[in-house]
Amino acid sequence: MSFLIAIRRRAWRAAACVLMVLAVIASAAAATSTAATAAAPTLPCDIYAAGGTPCAAAYSTTRALFAAYNGPLYQIQRASDGSHLNIGLAAAGGVVDSAPQVSFCSGTTCTISELYDQTANGNHMPVSPGTSCSGCSGGIPGPGPNGSDIGTPAMALPVTVGGRPAFGALFNAQGMGYRINNAKNVPTGSQPEGIYMLTSSNITSNGCCFDFGSAEANDTDDGNATMNAIYYGTDCWTKNCSGPGPWVGGDLENGMFFSDTGANPSTIPGEYGSFLSAWEKNNGTTNFALKYGNGQRGGLTQSYSGPLPPGGYNPMKVQNSIELGTGGDNSIWGNGEFFEGAVTTGYPSDATENAVQASLVTAGYADNVTGVPTTASVVSLKAHANGTTSTRRTPGPPR
């Protein structure tokens, strides 16, 4: 009997040991799963990096695009004394602290004088130097000194992000633009590239060109395929579009293309939203794709994915400049809104872009109540079902 009891005790101890080992393994697995979930990237440039297509340049007036970023977002200049102030974040990886801006600009006017690149490349975008067009072909002088552009009004586009007050960049006059020529480590030539931008249909135009992305490094038109940027507006350069617009397109120089033929899909007469996400990616040799989404909810809609346009766009010949608000040759007739955006190296996957879209939705953009300008240049108004408005303006000279 004592022999049987001893055997039973040994069996019980062995079973207990097995159960303890299994419990330790399960606990470790749960901890690993929790750590992996906690480490999953949630901000756009962290998401792009995890997808193998890191940001080469990243800008925002409202929030960090990297979880570790804690530097300035942009610089403002006030009219009363010409002094400058950097506007930063409330906390690393968080939303802008706009209170210093409100105080700094009290009793005067301010403009955004520079947008800071959040990547290590330091591709900061000051107001575009524009061009005096002396000896150039196709460059458009801006309205500023020596043909430069001018900055956007710093207080003109109040919104909230996650319930916190913030300001976007409102391009509502000719020649507002930002640019860095000779940018570092950005896609050039036929290297693949991805771009996203958070904008709005509250203010758009049919002038050329409200762009964000890669452009010529000399502020002039260097021919087909020398730029690769997102265009958003109602300018149908190829004259074969249907519907009122606006649409997300690719400005590949000498044409804003909503497909390889230029035309938008007939099933998409316009792409609207108080916060609208715009997407373009180009593999540089055979394919480019366009998407759009609502920056406050939902996923992405692909409006085009297919061949590059004929006529010298394959391969691409992109130059190392990043610009916002004007055309590649500094065409000055575009209008729009900008909150954040990035240029990536490589051709982002759909899964990566979906995750970045989710980051935009999670950020909690709200309260964009931009009014429609009451100027003589407004020739028509369209109220959209979602409560936003879009303006059409008289076009500038042909591109």
C-alpha positions as CSV (number, residue, x, y, z in Angstrom):
1,M,0.0,0.0,0.0
2,S,2.8,2.5,0.9
3,F,4.4,1.6,-2.4
4,L,1.2,2.6,-4.3
5,I,0.9,5.8,-2.3
6,A,4.5,6.8,-3.2
7,I,3.8,6.2,-6.9
8,R,0.7,8.3,-6.8
9,R,2.6,11.1,-5.0
10,R,5.3,11.0,-7.7
11,A,2.7,11.2,-10.4
12,W,0.9,14.1,-8.8
13,R,4.2,16.0,-8.4
14,A,5.1,15.3,-12.1
15,A,1.7,16.6,-13.2
16,A,2.0,19.6,-11.0
17,C,5.4,20.4,-12.6
18,V,3.9,20.1,-16.1
19,L,1.1,22.4,-15.2
20,M,3.5,25.0,-13.7
21,V,5.6,24.8,-16.9
22,L,2.5,25.3,-19.1
23,A,1.4,28.2,-16.9
24,V,4.9,29.9,-17.3
25,I,4.8,29.4,-21.1
26,A,1.2,30.8,-21.3
27,S,2.2,33.8,-19.2
28,A,5.3,34.5,-21.3
29,A,3.2,34.2,-24.5
30,A,0.6,36.6,-23.1
31,A,3.4,39.1,-22.1
32,T,5.0,38.8,-25.6
33,S,1.6,39.4,-27.2
34,T,0.9,42.4,-25.0
35,A,4.3,43.9,-25.7
36,A,3.9,43.4,-29.4
37,T,0.5,45.1,-29.3
38,A,1.9,48.0,-27.2
39,A,4.8,48.4,-29.6
40,A,2.6,48.5,-32.8
41,P,3.2,51.8,-34.5
42,T,0.3,54.2,-34.5
43,L,1.7,57.4,-36.0
44,P,2.2,57.8,-39.8
45,C,5.9,57.8,-40.2
46,D,6.4,54.9,-37.7
47,I,3.8,53.0,-39.7
48,Y,5.6,53.7,-43.0
49,A,9.0,52.6,-41.4
50,A,7.5,49.4,-40.2
51,G,6.2,48.8,-43.7
52,G,9.6,49.2,-45.2
53,T,8.9,52.6,-46.9
54,P,10.2,55.2,-44.4
55,C,9.4,58.9,-44.5
56,A,12.0,61.0,-46.3
57,A,10.2,64.2,-45.4
58,A,7.3,64.8,-43.0
59,Y,5.4,67.9,-42.1
60,S,2.4,68.9,-40.0
61,T,1.0,72.0,-38.4
62,T,-1.1,70.0,-36.0
63,R,0.7,66.9,-34.5
64,A,3.8,64.7,-34.4
65,L,4.1,62.1,-37.2
66,F,6.6,60.0,-35.2
67,A,6.0,58.8,-31.6
68,A,9.4,60.0,-30.6
69,Y,9.3,63.4,-32.2
70,N,9.4,66.3,-29.8
71,G,10.7,69.2,-31.9
72,P,9.1,72.2,-33.5
73,L,6.3,71.8,-36.1
74,Y,6.5,75.1,-37.8
75,Q,7.7,78.7,-37.4
76,I,5.6,81.8,-37.5
77,Q,6.4,85.5,-38.1
78,R,4.4,88.4,-36.8
79,A,3.9,91.6,-38.8
80,S,4.2,94.1,-36.0
81,D,8.0,93.6,-35.5
82,G,9.1,90.8,-37.8
83,S,10.0,88.5,-35.0
84,H,9.7,84.7,-35.2
85,L,8.5,81.9,-32.9
86,N,8.7,78.2,-33.2
87,I,5.5,76.3,-32.5
88,G,6.0,72.8,-30.9
89,L,4.2,70.0,-29.2
90,A,2.4,69.7,-25.9
91,A,4.2,66.4,-25.4
92,A,6.5,64.1,-27.4
93,G,4.5,62.3,-30.1
94,G,1.4,64.4,-29.3
95,V,-0.6,67.3,-30.6
96,V,0.6,70.9,-31.1
97,D,0.7,73.4,-28.3
98,S,-1.0,76.3,-30.0
99,A,-1.3,78.6,-27.0
100,P,2.0,80.4,-27.5
101,Q,0.9,81.2,-31.1
102,V,-2.3,82.8,-29.9
103,S,-0.4,84.9,-27.4
104,F,2.4,85.8,-29.9
105,C,0.0,86.9,-32.6
106,S,-2.4,88.9,-30.4
107,G,-3.0,92.4,-31.7
108,T,-1.2,91.7,-35.0
109,T,-1.1,89.3,-37.9
110,C,1.2,86.3,-38.3
111,T,2.2,84.1,-41.2
112,I,3.7,80.6,-41.2
113,S,7.3,81.2,-42.4
114,E,8.6,77.7,-42.3
115,L,7.4,74.1,-42.0
116,Y,9.8,71.8,-40.2
117,D,10.7,68.3,-41.4
118,Q,10.2,65.8,-38.6
119,T,12.6,63.2,-40.2
120,A,16.3,63.1,-39.5
121,N,16.9,64.4,-43.0
122,G,16.1,68.0,-42.0
123,N,14.3,68.9,-45.2
124,H,12.6,72.0,-43.7
125,M,10.4,74.0,-46.1
126,P,10.7,77.8,-45.9
127,V,8.6,80.1,-48.0
128,S,9.4,79.2,-51.6
129,P,12.1,81.4,-53.1
130,G,10.1,81.3,-56.3
131,T,11.8,82.7,-59.4
132,S,12.3,86.0,-61.1
133,C,12.2,84.1,-64.3
134,S,15.4,85.7,-65.6
135,G,16.7,83.4,-68.3
136,C,14.3,80.5,-67.3
137,S,11.7,78.7,-69.3
138,G,8.3,78.4,-67.7
139,G,9.0,79.6,-64.2
140,I,6.3,81.7,-62.6
141,P,7.4,84.6,-60.3
142,G,5.6,84.8,-56.9
143,P,4.1,87.9,-55.4
144,G,6.9,88.4,-52.8
145,P,10.2,90.2,-53.1
146,N,12.3,89.2,-56.1
147,G,9.7,86.8,-57.3
148,S,9.5,84.8,-54.1
149,D,6.2,83.4,-52.7
150,I,4.5,84.4,-49.5
151,G,3.5,82.6,-46.3
152,T,0.1,81.4,-45.3
153,P,-1.8,83.3,-42.6
154,A,-1.1,81.5,-39.3
155,M,-4.5,82.1,-37.6
156,A,-6.8,81.6,-40.5
157,L,-7.5,77.9,-40.3
158,P,-8.5,76.9,-36.7
159,V,-9.4,73.3,-36.0
160,T,-9.2,70.8,-33.2
161,V,-7.2,67.6,-33.0
162,G,-8.2,65.2,-30.3
163,G,-10.1,68.0,-28.7
164,R,-7.0,70.3,-28.6
165,P,-6.9,73.6,-30.6
166,A,-4.7,73.7,-33.6
167,F,-4.2,75.6,-36.9
168,G,-3.8,74.3,-40.4
169,A,-2.1,76.1,-43.3
170,L,-4.7,78.0,-45.5
171,F,-3.6,78.7,-49.1
172,N,-6.2,81.3,-50.1
173,A,-4.3,83.8,-52.2
174,Q,-2.1,83.6,-55.2
175,G,1.6,82.7,-54.6
176,M,1.4,81.1,-51.2
177,G,3.9,78.3,-51.2
178,Y,6.8,76.5,-49.5
179,R,9.7,74.7,-51.0
180,I,13.1,73.1,-50.3
181,N,15.4,72.6,-53.2
182,N,18.2,70.0,-53.0
183,A,16.3,67.9,-50.4
184,K,18.3,65.1,-48.8
185,N,17.6,61.4,-49.2
186,V,14.3,61.8,-51.2
187,P,13.4,59.7,-54.2
188,T,14.8,60.9,-57.5
189,G,14.8,59.8,-61.1
190,S,12.7,56.7,-61.4
191,Q,13.0,55.6,-57.7
192,P,9.6,54.6,-56.3
193,E,7.9,57.1,-54.0
194,G,4.8,57.4,-51.9
195,I,3.0,60.5,-50.7
196,Y,0.0,61.3,-48.5
197,M,-1.6,64.6,-47.5
198,L,-4.5,65.6,-45.2
199,T,-6.3,68.5,-46.9
200,S,-9.9,69.6,-47.3
201,S,-12.5,70.3,-50.0
202,N,-13.7,73.4,-48.1
203,I,-11.5,75.5,-50.3
204,T,-10.2,74.3,-53.6
205,S,-9.6,75.9,-57.0
206,N,-9.3,75.2,-60.7
207,G,-6.0,77.1,-61.0
208,C,-2.6,75.4,-61.1
209,C,-1.6,74.0,-58.8
210,F,-2.3,73.1,-55.2
211,D,0.5,70.4,-54.9
212,F,2.4,68.5,-52.3
213,G,5.4,66.3,-53.2
214,S,8.5,66.2,-55.4
215,A,9.2,68.9,-57.8
216,E,12.0,70.5,-59.9
217,A,15.0,71.8,-58.0
218,N,15.1,75.0,-60.1
219,D,11.5,76.2,-59.8
220,T,11.0,75.9,-63.5
221,D,9.3,73.4,-65.9
222,D,11.9,70.9,-66.8
223,G,9.6,68.7,-68.9
224,N,7.4,65.6,-68.5
225,A,8.0,63.4,-65.5
226,T,10.4,65.8,-63.7
227,M,8.0,66.0,-60.7
228,N,5.8,63.6,-58.7
229,A,3.3,65.3,-56.4
230,I,-0.2,65.0,-55.2
231,Y,-2.6,67.5,-56.8
232,Y,-6.0,68.3,-55.3
233,G,-8.4,70.6,-57.0
234,T,-10.8,70.9,-60.0
235,D,-8.3,71.7,-62.8
236,C,-8.8,69.1,-65.5
237,W,-5.6,69.9,-67.5
238,T,-6.4,67.2,-70.2
239,K,-9.9,68.6,-70.7
240,N,-11.6,65.2,-70.6
241,C,-12.9,65.0,-67.0
242,S,-16.6,64.4,-65.9
243,G,-18.2,65.9,-62.8
244,P,-17.5,69.0,-60.8
245,G,-14.5,67.8,-58.8
246,P,-12.3,68.3,-56.8
247,W,-10.2,65.2,-57.3
248,V,-6.9,63.7,-56.1
249,G,-4.5,63.5,-58.9
250,G,-0.8,63.1,-59.7
251,D,1.0,66.2,-60.9
252,L,3.8,64.6,-63.0
253,E,4.6,67.9,-64.7
254,N,2.8,69.2,-67.7
255,G,-0.3,67.6,-66.5
256,M,-2.4,66.8,-63.5
257,F,-3.4,63.1,-64.1
258,F,-6.4,61.4,-62.5
259,S,-5.6,58.4,-64.6
260,D,-3.1,57.6,-67.4
261,T,-5.4,59.5,-69.8
262,G,-5.8,62.4,-67.4
263,A,-9.6,61.9,-66.9
264,N,-11.2,61.0,-63.6
265,P,-13.3,57.8,-63.3
266,S,-16.8,58.7,-64.5
267,T,-18.1,57.0,-61.3
268,I,-16.3,59.6,-59.1
269,P,-17.6,63.1,-60.0
270,G,-15.9,64.6,-57.0
271,E,-14.0,63.7,-53.8
272,Y,-15.1,65.7,-50.8
273,G,-14.5,66.1,-47.1
274,S,-13.8,68.8,-44.5
275,F,-10.8,66.6,-43.8
276,L,-9.8,64.7,-46.9
277,S,-6.8,62.4,-47.1
278,A,-5.1,62.3,-50.5
279,W,-2.7,59.6,-51.6
280,E,-0.4,59.1,-54.6
281,K,2.3,56.5,-55.2
282,N,4.5,55.9,-58.2
283,N,6.9,53.0,-58.9
284,G,8.8,55.2,-61.3
285,T,8.6,52.9,-64.4
286,T,5.2,51.3,-65.0
287,N,2.5,52.2,-62.4
288,F,1.1,55.0,-60.3
289,A,-1.9,54.8,-58.0
290,L,-4.3,57.4,-56.5
291,K,-6.6,57.1,-53.4
292,Y,-8.7,59.3,-51.2
293,G,-10.4,59.0,-47.8
294,N,-12.4,60.8,-45.1
295,G,-9.9,62.1,-42.5
296,Q,-12.5,61.6,-39.8
297,R,-13.8,58.1,-40.4
298,G,-13.6,55.1,-42.7
299,G,-11.1,53.6,-45.0
300,L,-9.6,54.5,-48.4
301,T,-11.1,54.5,-51.9
302,Q,-8.7,53.7,-54.8
303,S,-9.6,56.0,-57.8
304,Y,-6.9,54.8,-60.1
305,S,-4.1,52.2,-60.3
306,G,-2.4,51.5,-63.6
307,P,0.1,52.6,-66.2
308,L,1.9,55.9,-66.2
309,P,0.7,58.4,-68.9
310,P,2.2,58.1,-72.4
311,G,4.5,60.7,-73.7
312,G,7.7,60.5,-71.7
313,Y,6.5,59.6,-68.2
314,N,8.1,56.2,-68.3
315,P,10.6,56.2,-66.7
316,M,10.1,59.1,-64.3
317,K,12.8,61.8,-64.0
318,V,12.0,63.2,-60.6
319,Q,14.2,65.8,-59.0
320,N,15.2,66.4,-55.4
321,S,12.9,69.2,-54.3
322,I,9.8,69.1,-52.0
323,E,7.1,71.7,-52.4
324,L,3.7,72.6,-51.1
325,G,1.0,74.9,-52.4
326,T,2.2,75.7,-55.9
327,G,3.1,73.9,-59.1
328,G,6.6,72.6,-59.9
329,D,7.4,75.6,-62.0
330,N,6.0,77.8,-59.1
331,S,2.6,78.2,-60.8
332,I,0.8,80.4,-58.3
333,W,-2.9,79.9,-58.9
334,G,-3.7,76.9,-56.6
335,N,-5.8,77.2,-53.4
336,G,-6.3,74.6,-50.6
337,E,-5.7,73.5,-47.0
338,F,-2.9,71.5,-45.5
339,F,-2.7,69.8,-42.1
340,E,-0.1,67.1,-42.5
341,G,1.7,65.0,-45.1
342,A,4.8,63.0,-45.9
343,V,6.9,61.8,-48.7
344,T,8.3,58.2,-48.5
345,T,11.0,56.2,-50.1
346,G,9.7,53.1,-51.8
347,Y,6.2,52.1,-53.0
348,P,4.0,51.7,-49.9
349,S,1.8,48.7,-49.6
350,D,-2.0,49.0,-49.3
351,A,-1.8,47.6,-45.8
352,T,0.6,50.4,-44.8
353,E,-1.6,53.1,-46.3
354,N,-4.7,51.7,-44.6
355,A,-2.8,51.8,-41.3
356,V,-1.8,55.5,-41.9
357,Q,-5.5,56.3,-42.7
358,A,-6.5,54.7,-39.4
359,S,-4.0,56.9,-37.7
360,L,-5.6,60.0,-39.2
361,V,-9.0,58.9,-38.1
362,T,-7.8,58.1,-34.6
363,A,-6.1,61.5,-34.3
364,G,-9.6,63.1,-34.0
365,Y,-9.5,66.0,-36.5
366,A,-12.6,68.1,-36.1
367,D,-14.2,71.6,-36.3
368,N,-13.0,72.8,-39.7
369,V,-15.5,75.5,-40.4
370,T,-13.5,77.3,-43.1
371,G,-15.7,79.9,-44.8
372,V,-16.0,80.4,-48.5
373,P,-14.2,83.7,-49.5
374,T,-16.5,86.4,-50.8
375,T,-14.2,87.6,-53.5
376,A,-14.9,88.4,-57.2
377,S,-12.8,85.5,-58.2
378,V,-15.4,83.0,-56.9
379,V,-17.5,82.0,-59.9
380,S,-19.6,79.2,-58.5
381,L,-20.4,77.5,-55.3
382,K,-21.4,73.9,-54.6
383,A,-22.8,72.6,-51.3
384,H,-22.1,69.0,-50.7
385,A,-24.1,66.4,-48.9
386,N,-21.6,66.1,-46.1
387,G,-22.0,69.8,-45.2
388,T,-18.7,71.0,-46.7
389,T,-18.3,73.6,-49.5
390,S,-16.0,73.9,-52.4
391,T,-15.1,77.0,-54.4
392,R,-14.3,77.3,-58.1
393,R,-12.1,80.2,-59.0
394,T,-11.2,81.7,-62.3
395,P,-8.2,79.8,-63.7
396,G,-4.8,81.3,-64.1
397,P,-2.8,81.3,-67.3
398,P,-2.5,77.9,-68.9
399,R,0.3,75.7,-67.5
